[in-house]
Amino acid sequence: MNINPFLLYGYNGPEYFCDRVEETKYILSALRNGRNITLLSPRRMGKTGLIYHIFNAIQKDEKDAACFYIDIFPTKSLDDFVHNLGTAVVGKLDSFGKKAAKTALSLFKSFKVVLSTDPVSGNPQPSIEFAPQETKNTLAEIFAYLKQSKQECYIAIDEFQQIAEYKDEGVEALLRSYIQFCPNVHFIFSGSKQHLMTEMFGSVSHPFYRSTEIFNLTAISEDHYYAFAKKWMSKNSIKLSKEIFGELYHKFDGHTWYMQRVLNRLYETALATIEIADVELCIAAIVESEKEIYQRLIALLTRNQCQLLIAIAKEGCAKAINSSAFVQKYHLKNVSSISRAIDMLLSQEFVMKTQEGYIVYDRFMALYLKGL
């Protein structure tokens, strides 16, 4: 069975990865020269795929390097964070033979490393039992384990801004105190809430201030994206003109996940030639498939929030939401109600603030709202 090359999730090797040549080169160079990276972009721009692409390149060149990807978006506390980190790395830097098991059991005092047998390979495999009351000791032991291994380790922590939401005090300072003394461990701190990430790494009042190199991930260039799309469409005997692709690209500003979702469906159609009407039908079908979800989300909003969200969607990019012209055009209430509504819409990621103005975060949702 032929794989659809326009992947929506996961990473399937360099062949199915579009461009990011310069980004990959830059981040690899920084990590290998001892500079940790803060990777910023809106959701669904391709951060996770890029991280796995970088890991693929690292493990191709450094056979003994260990790469770990940890998504902490679901975590609510330091306990959760430490559990995720420990589960990801403990036992992965050795074979867990008898000697390694003995070393591990002597190193870890705050949690249990329980050895069992893999039913497939027959090799020893570790499982970990954490004690919440020992969280800080456990964190210290995990970093000691990483440092003691003397292996080059690369750890990507996705949605890193989540630690700012923890009720635990001093989490940033605690993590920073261990990270700065592990020269063999290189970090990518990835996040989509750019205002929180910028505060964490760019404010002098935060422990991570200027401790990393900040890298903003933007859209793949139109030319590179078209070359990638044309190559794969041609392999399926589909003709995709640069003009048609350009219309799709500019509709979504090259935002990776939305582009991939449309291209994935267009590839599936196996049409001889893709016309603009085919693109529009494809987008309409995607929006229709998400309609019930959008309706449920809108139902959670107040009337003022909903009116403002629809107004921003209809505007495309709202530059001056407090202006009398915008208020009158969309029959909104006073400036104070708009300020309260936009704060909520931003915090819940219904909208995003760009240099040009406010836009609806979910591009397909924006198209649905325009039709209301």
C-alpha angles and dihedrals in degrees: 000000000000115000119234100246095210097082120198098187138021131007124278102181137285093296091069095040119098119225117294087142096142093040091052093047093049097048093044091052092049094049094046090051094053100263117130117216133228106203115200132185141123117277117283095021090119105266095140093047090050091051092053090045089054091047090051090054092047094051091046091057100030108044094184096046118115119217125194129185116196124181110201097177092110094049121108103180146017087265090060092046094051092046091053093046094046094046090051100049112020111101094009096097096061139032094250093231117153095282094046092046091052091050092048094048091051093046098049114065103154098056138027124252104204117197122213134161123264105238092216105042099023089226123135112265128190129228122186131225112196127200110214093209089060097052098124093046090048091053090052091050093049091054090045088053091051093047095044092053089066087206121134103255128190117196124186115194109194123206088015091169086076090084088068087066095056117111090215112106124237098011095141092049092046094052093044091053091060100036095056092058098050104083092171092056118079122193139208111193106197127189144162101198093081097184091057094043092047090051092049096049101026105043120089090218093066126081093231092056109146092342093125142036110257116224122185113207113214134180121299110257116266093238095051092044092049092050089053094046094044092051094054096040090052091053087059091046092252121139114216115179123214090239094055091045090049092056090052092046094052094044089063098025088240091294101170105223095047091047091049093049093054094042090049090058094042090053089051092056092063090208116173091230128012115225128190089254089059091053092049092048090050093051091046090053091051092049091048091051090055097043098103092050091051092048091053092049093049090050089064092060128088118244092258093049092048093048092050093047092052091046092053090048093051091046091051091211116019110208102177111023092168095052118113090235092058093043093051095042092057099030094241128165127248128314095260092057090048090052092052092046095049092049090057094043090051095046092050092044096240087130136022129210115228131178088265097047143277122331133176106263096221106060094200090050089053090057091049092050092049088062094055 
